[in-house]
Structures are given as structure tokens and as C-alpha cells.
């Protein structure tokens, strides 16, 4: 065999893939992490179902207030969805504006300072938001809600009578919006900053103004990130407990009135209020409401993932 010939069994054969120990270890750790998440998720779902089953199969007479589960849970689902919807409607436009300001409009020193301050909002405990909402924002909103009731009372959202304490669904929604704002803004900002410079410069070279460039290039590029960030924020709003518990004056009604003192509760807030004093079948009923919240959150995230996947499959972002 000549000196230039390489034996087929030689491990140094050109083109042969060598998997290093580090590669195998990283692959194993990544796989284990993914499997662990699935196992934990399945374990949580199994626990909720097993603990909720006694309430699902119990006679109506044994349930709280003699109501069946649908009548008990529906007002809580309504309040959860209403407060979260208000939060998303307020937070998403603000988050997009903040993300665009810090990524494409403000000078770099100002942009960094604003980004830092906005991100700090995520570090504030929810109970602080709740105290601020009931002690500051609530009383400050009373004149505005009274004005809305006087001038727009014909709209069901502002039917009134306006609360004199500010403990309203509108205040709760505003506080939730502030809580989820940094989440949405951070995700959108990072993707807006990754918009290819060539596309931006091409739009400007063709005569587009900076706003037109942002509208036609940057925002379409980051659309999927806005959707993903919004769904992350919505998941936070759906499960928020302490802030909503502190702010809302709960009466258990189903009402679209945002400025009245009669408000539906949310699932998370109801569990926090009722669980310490509950026992027996009442605990199972509360776990059942937790199972419903788990299903809602899972459905929201699956819907977001589907929307993003379809955009990516279509070649857009």
C-alpha cells in the first residue's frame, strides 16, 4: 500500500463526521431538558385532572352555593378574559411604540436608558402593582370614570354608576397592562433591532421617510415577534393573582361595565381568596377552576404558535 493511500478503516478518513464528547453531552442535555418540560407539563395536567375529578362528578347539591360547575366557573372565566383583554388592548400598542422608539428613533444613550427603565418594570413584584393601583391609580381615576359615566353612559362599557373608590375592572386592566408591557416590549425590541440594515437602507434610498421605512420594513419583519410577545404577556395577565385580588371589588356578577364597583372576579384571584378557608369538595372545585385556567393558557399559547408557524411557512415574519 502506497504512502498516500488511506486505509478505509482509518478514523481520520477525509469527510468522516466526528462527534466530540462535548457535542454528545450538549445534545443529551438539550434532549433531557425538552423531555423534562413535557413530563412536568403532563404531571401538572394529571394532578389537576385527578384533583378536579371529585368536583366534576359530585352532585350539584354538594358544590358551593348549590351551583353546578358551569354556573360557578363561567363568571370567573369571564372576568379573567375581560381583564386580560383590556390589558392586551392597552399594552400592545404601547409596547410596540416603546420598542420602535428604543430601536429606531431615539439616540442610543436615551434608547438604552429607556430600555433599562422599561425592563425594570418586570422586576417589580405584583403586590406592589396592586398596592399602587388601589392607593394611587384607583382614586386618581375616579373623576375620569365619573366623566365617562356622565357622557358615555349609553355605552355598556361605561354604564355606571361609577365607583367612588376606583376599584374597577378598568383600573385592574390598566395595572395588568403595565405589568405585561416590558415582556412584549423586550421581545419586539430585540427582533426590530435585527431587521437587516440592507432592507432599511434600500427603503430609504428609494425615497421612503423614516416612518415609511419602519411601517413597510421593520414592522412586517417583527410581526411574528409582536404576536409571540403579546401571547407571553397575555399568559402573564391570565394568571396574575395578587394585583387583581387587591384592586377588584368582587361581586360575582357578569358585566361589561368597566367603571362600576360591581366586578366579576378572575380565576387566579378567586383561588387566592378562597383557598385558605376551603376544605373538602370546595378545594376540588377551586382546583377545577385552576384546570380551566390551565386549559385557557395552553390554548392561547398553541394558537400563538400556530399563527407564527403559518407566517413562517408563508415566508413572512
C-alpha positions, -999 to 999 in steps of 0.1 A, spaced: 0 0 0 14 33 -10 22 61 15 -6 83 0 -33 57 4 -56 60 34 -70 28 49 -108 26 48 -108 17 84 -87 47 94 -107 70 117 -91 100 101 -108 93 67 -115 126 50 -152 136 52 -159 113 81 -180 131 109 -165 130 143 -189 137 172 -170 151 201 -178 143 237 -190 179 242 -214 176 213 -229 144 226 -232 159 261 -249 190 248 -273 170 226 -282 148 256 -287 178 279 -309 196 254 -330 164 248 -333 158 286 -344 194 291 -371 191 264 -384 158 278 -384 172 313 -406 201 303 -431 177 287 -430 155 317 -436 184 341 -464 197 319 -481 163 318 -476 159 355 -493 192 362 -522 183 339 -526 149 355 -526 164 390 -552 190 381 -575 164 365 -572 139 394 -579 166 420 -607 182 399 -625 149 392 -643 146 426 -658 181 419 -667 171 383 -685 140 394 -701 154 426 -738 161 429 -748 197 424 -761 199 460 -726 193 473 -710 221 453 -706 257 467 -739 276 469 -756 246 453 -745 257 418 -733 234 391 -697 239 379 -706 258 348 -725 285 367 -697 287 393 -668 288 368 -683 309 340 -682 343 358 -646 336 368 -637 328 332 -655 359 320 -636 381 345 -603 365 336 -608 371 299 -622 406 303 -593 419 324 -567 402 302 -583 416 270 -582 452 285 -546 447 294 -537 434 259 -556 463 241 -537 488 262 -503 472 264 -496 460 228 -497 494 211 -477 510 239 -451 481 238 -447 484 200 -443 522 203 -417 518 231 -399 491 211 -397 512 179 -386 543 199 -357 524 215 -347 505 184 -350 531 156 -359 566 168 -342 576 200 -304 583 202 -285 554 215 -279 568 251 -315 577 255 -327 544 240 -305 524 264 -318 543 294 -354 539 284 -350 502 276 -334 497 311 -362 516 328 -389 496 309 -373 463 316 -372 473 353 -410 472 353 -408 434 350 -388 432 383 -415 450 404 -435 424 425 -471 421 416 -483 430 450 -466 464 446 -485 470 415 -517 461 433 -510 485 462 -502 512 437 -534 505 418 -556 507 448 -538 536 466 -528 558 436 -543 549 403 -578 540 416 -585 573 434 -569 592 406 -593 575 381 -625 585 399 -630 618 381 -623 603 347 -647 573 353 -674 597 366 -670 618 334 -672 586 313 -704 576 331 -719 611 327 -711 615 290 -709 579 276 -732 561 299 -752 549 269 -723 526 261 -724 493 281 -687 496 290 -694 529 309 -729 523 321 -720 531 357 -727 541 383 -691 550 385 -672 536 415 -662 561 442 -632 541 452 -616 533 419 -617 496 425 -629 488 390 -622 464 361 -607 493 341 -581 500 368 -573 463 370 -568 462 333 -545 492 333 -524 477 360 -522 444 342 -512 463 310 -483 479 329 -472 445 342 -471 429 308 -457 459 289 -420 451 295 -425 415 283 -440 425 250 -417 454 245 -385 434 252 -394 407 226 -404 432 200 -374 454 205 -349 426 201 -365 415 168 -369 451 155 -332 456 160 -324 425 139 -341 439 108 -315 437 80 -297 470 75 -298 464 38 -336 464 37 -338 496 57 -312 514 37 -329 503 4 -362 516 15 -346 550 25 -327 551 -8 -360 547 -27 -373 578 -11 -392 564 19 -393 585 51 -381 570 83 -417 563 94 -425 547 60 -394 526 63 -405 515 98 -440 508 86 -431 489 55 -399 471 65 -393 470 103 -428 462 115 -435 434 89 -402 419 98 -410 418 135 -447 409 132 -443 373 145 -423 387 174 -451 410 184 -475 381 183 -453 359 203 -446 387 229 -483 395 231 -491 359 238 -465 358 265 -479 389 281 -514 375 278 -503 344 296 -490 366 324 -522 386 326 -544 355 326 -526 341 356 -520 372 376 -532 369 412 -522 394 438 -526 427 418 -561 417 407 -570 404 441 -561 437 458 -577 460 433 -610 445 423 -641 449 444 -656 415 436 -694 409 435 -695 378 412 -716 394 385 -711 391 348 -709 426 334 -691 445 307 -693 477 328 -657 487 333 -662 516 358 -687 501 383 -679 488 417 -696 455 408 -670 434 391 -665 397 382 -635 381 398 -608 362 379 -599 326 383 -565 332 399 -578 359 423 -607 337 434 -584 308 442 -561 331 462 -591 344 482 -610 312 488 -583 285 491 -571 293 527 -606 288 541 -617 259 519 -618 222 526 -632 190 512 -651 194 479 -646 232 479 -608 226 474 -617 203 444 -639 230 429 -611 255 432 -587 230 415 -613 226 388 -611 263 381 -574 260 380 -577 233 354 -599 256 333 -572 284 336 -545 259 326 -566 249 295 -571 285 286 -534 294 289 -525 263 269 -550 271 242 -537 307 239 -501 296 235 -510 269 210 -529 295 190 -499 318 190 -476 291 179 -499 282 151 -501 318 139 -463 322 140 -458 289 122 -482 298 94 -464 331 89 -430 315 87 -443 288 63 -457 316 41 -422 332 40 -432 362 62 -424 372 97 
